[in-house]
Amino acid sequence: MINKCKVTIAGAGLGGLAAAACLLLDGHEVEIYEQAPQLGEVGAGIQVSANAMHVIRYLGLGDEIARQAVRPEAYTFCMADTGEVVQSFELSEAHEKAHGAPYYHVHRADLHEILAAKVESLRPGCIKLNHRLSGYDEDADGVTAVFANGARVKSDVLVGADGLKSVVRAQMKGADNPIYTGDLAWRVMVPAAPLREHFPRIQQTLWMSGGGHAVSYFVRNAELLNFVGIVEKEKASEESWTLRRPWEEFKADFAGWNPAVQALIDSVDNDACYVWALHIREPVPDWSTARVTLLGDAIHATLPYLAQGAAMAMEDGAVLMRALRQSEDIAGALALYERNRFERTARVVRESSANGKLFHHRSRQAILDAFSKRDMGAERSSWLFNYNPLLVELN
Ligand SMILES: Cc1cc2nc3c(=O)[nH]c(=O)nc-3n(C[C@H](O)[C@H](O)[C@H](O)COP(=O)(O)OP(=O)(O)OC[C@H]3O[C@@H](n4cnc5c(N)ncnc54)[C@H](O)[C@@H]3O)c2cc1C
């Protein structure tokens, strides 16, 4: 067992914060370096299934999340034009009973704030802002994180939790660009009350249409309705992957969709329509050296079509903590961590991309046929939701 080591984490996203909190609880000396001048997350929702809730509960944050989250009744797949229900599986009690933790819909900013507060309570001052990692020097004694502002920080371990454009990954595995998937995501959040006649159930709805799909669900005690609408399109800009676009373009992208979606789009603030160009990375092994490793989007960025990117990042943190606990030396711990994360995270990337093909199929009949042969709830329960990163055997 590695008792106490000095850990530098690059990136204070959901993955970096969850990992920091796990490692701090085990007595490691952790510092997180974040490039941004202030902490925060985008104004959007996030789904947190039982596999990730185990980590949140382990950190003692289950009740706090529950106070702000929405526990959806069901997950329902519909045709986007008619609203016809294709399949639905229960989430609320059924999910918690089967997997030992609830399925929640949460506002990202709430989750991020709760995790950051936990980290700060465990080690005040451990999150350093305005520190953009530019590279690292590794030798047999340790690893030195080098920052654009001139700071150099030596520690026993460096964790790259620095997201899709990870500097740590680029240095370790060579600079390459994440792959644009051809899918753009419109993300909006609107007051829920005026739309309740169109969205009467507290559930997650996934709308499918040729060449696109969308997801809607409630957050923040059901006061807000979150909508992510995906369309296949050219990337709007090479430089920026997140862009404000005209409301009229948003409306046109979902022309012909059912009245509930139209009402939602009509209620959106015209100046608050943003698109994200969705990128992935093909799963590759060997993401650790003797002193440096990666987690979250930095190494296994996925399409969000299983809603598991952040969940994987949070699982990573818990498994990394346990791998350090279980190993005699740091290199062995990082190898154990990676060995136990590669297959699972690669499967999430693969299956999320496959979902994109299914949800966007041009043939309505093909969608209906595929759903008639598959039970989405049972499938996901059999390998995705039933994983507990705090208990799964590591070998
Ligand atoms: C439309 C959409 C919907 C999604 N829905 C879900 C969902 O419902 N459930 C789910 O689990 N996942 C979902 N995801 C995926 C999820 O958002 C990501 O997988 C997750 O946020 C990744 O977390 P991370 O901490 O690895 O990376 P990030 O959130 O990208 O955080 C990286 C952090 O590192 C910082 N950073 C970057 N470079 C440097 C540097 N050089 N030095 C210092 N700091 C640096 C960044 O500023 C940032 O704070 C969704 C994604 C999208 C696009």
The ligand as a Tripos MOL2 file, in Angstrom:
@<TRIPOS>MOLECULE
LIG
   53    58     1     0     0
SMALL
NO_CHARGES

@<TRIPOS>ATOM
      1 C1        -23.8590   17.5820  -24.8060 C.3       1 LIG1
      2 C2        -23.1660   16.7760  -23.7510 C.ar      1 LIG1
      3 C3        -23.9130   16.0940  -22.7950 C.ar      1 LIG1
      4 C4        -23.2730   15.2990  -21.8530 C.ar      1 LIG1
      5 N1        -24.0270   14.6430  -20.9130 N.ar      1 LIG1
      6 C5        -23.4310   13.8480  -20.0080 C.ar      1 LIG1
      7 C6        -24.2010   13.1580  -19.0170 C.ar      1 LIG1
      8 O1        -25.4300   13.3030  -18.9590 O.2       1 LIG1
      9 N2        -23.5510   12.3460  -18.1210 N.ar      1 LIG1
     10 C7        -22.1930   12.1930  -18.1390 C.ar      1 LIG1
     11 O2        -21.6520   11.4420  -17.3140 O.2       1 LIG1
     12 N3        -21.4380   12.8430  -19.0610 N.ar      1 LIG1
     13 C8        -22.0050   13.6660  -19.9820 C.ar      1 LIG1
     14 N4        -21.2490   14.3490  -20.8870 N.ar      1 LIG1
     15 C9        -19.7750   14.1610  -20.8820 C.3       1 LIG1
     16 C10       -19.1070   15.0100  -19.8110 C.3       1 LIG1
     17 O3        -19.4950   16.3560  -19.9510 O.3       1 LIG1
     18 C11       -17.5980   14.9230  -19.9150 C.3       1 LIG1
     19 O4        -17.2000   13.6090  -20.1520 O.3       1 LIG1
     20 C12       -16.9710   15.3900  -18.6010 C.3       1 LIG1
     21 O5        -17.3520   16.7060  -18.3030 O.3       1 LIG1
     22 C13       -15.4540   15.2660  -18.6760 C.3       1 LIG1
     23 O6        -14.9060   15.7060  -17.4580 O.3       1 LIG1
     24 P1        -13.3400   15.9150  -17.3340 P.3       1 LIG1
     25 O7        -13.1330   16.3940  -15.9390 O.co2     1 LIG1
     26 O8        -12.6270   14.6990  -17.8020 O.co2     1 LIG1
     27 O9        -12.9920   17.0490  -18.4000 O.3       1 LIG1
     28 P2        -13.4640   18.5640  -18.4760 P.3       1 LIG1
     29 O10       -14.8160   18.7440  -17.9290 O.co2     1 LIG1
     30 O11       -13.1990   19.0080  -19.8650 O.co2     1 LIG1
     31 O12       -12.4820   19.3230  -17.4820 O.3       1 LIG1
     32 C14       -11.1420   19.5650  -17.8280 C.3       1 LIG1
     33 C15       -10.6530   20.7390  -16.9720 C.3       1 LIG1
     34 O13        -9.2700   20.9110  -17.2250 O.3       1 LIG1
     35 C16        -9.0010   22.2620  -17.4520 C.3       1 LIG1
     36 N5         -7.8220   22.3130  -18.3100 N.ar      1 LIG1
     37 C17        -7.7390   22.0310  -19.6260 C.ar      1 LIG1
     38 N6         -6.4640   22.1570  -20.0610 N.ar      1 LIG1
     39 C18        -5.7420   22.5260  -18.9870 C.ar      1 LIG1
     40 C19        -4.3570   22.8010  -18.8030 C.ar      1 LIG1
     41 N7         -3.4810   22.7250  -19.8100 N.pl3     1 LIG1
     42 N8         -3.9260   23.1450  -17.5610 N.ar      1 LIG1
     43 C20        -4.8130   23.2290  -16.5100 C.ar      1 LIG1
     44 N9         -6.1250   22.9990  -16.6370 N.ar      1 LIG1
     45 C21        -6.5820   22.6290  -17.8600 C.ar      1 LIG1
     46 C22       -10.2610   22.7960  -18.1090 C.3       1 LIG1
     47 O14       -10.3620   24.2020  -17.9850 O.3       1 LIG1
     48 C23       -11.3250   22.0540  -17.3210 C.3       1 LIG1
     49 O15       -11.6790   22.7200  -16.1380 O.3       1 LIG1
     50 C24       -21.8640   15.1770  -21.8450 C.ar      1 LIG1
     51 C25       -21.1070   15.8790  -22.7890 C.ar      1 LIG1
     52 C26       -21.7530   16.6790  -23.7370 C.ar      1 LIG1
     53 C27       -20.9180   17.4270  -24.7230 C.3       1 LIG1
@<TRIPOS>BOND
     1     1     2 1
     2     2     3 ar
     3     2    52 ar
     4     3     4 ar
     5     4     5 ar
     6     4    50 ar
     7     5     6 ar
     8     6     7 ar
     9     6    13 1
    10     7     8 2
    11     7     9 ar
    12     9    10 ar
    13    10    11 2
    14    10    12 ar
    15    12    13 ar
    16    13    14 ar
    17    14    15 1
    18    14    50 ar
    19    15    16 1
    20    16    17 1
    21    16    18 1
    22    18    19 1
    23    18    20 1
    24    20    21 1
    25    20    22 1
    26    22    23 1
    27    23    24 1
    28    24    25 2
    29    24    26 1
    30    24    27 1
    31    27    28 1
    32    28    29 2
    33    28    30 1
    34    28    31 1
    35    31    32 1
    36    32    33 1
    37    33    34 1
    38    33    48 1
    39    34    35 1
    40    35    36 1
    41    35    46 1
    42    36    37 ar
    43    36    45 ar
    44    37    38 ar
    45    38    39 ar
    46    39    40 ar
    47    39    45 ar
    48    40    41 1
    49    40    42 ar
    50    42    43 ar
    51    43    44 ar
    52    44    45 ar
    53    46    47 1
    54    46    48 1
    55    48    49 1
    56    50    51 ar
    57    51    52 ar
    58    52    53 1
@<TRIPOS>SUBSTRUCTURE
     1 LIG1         1 GROUP 0 **** ****
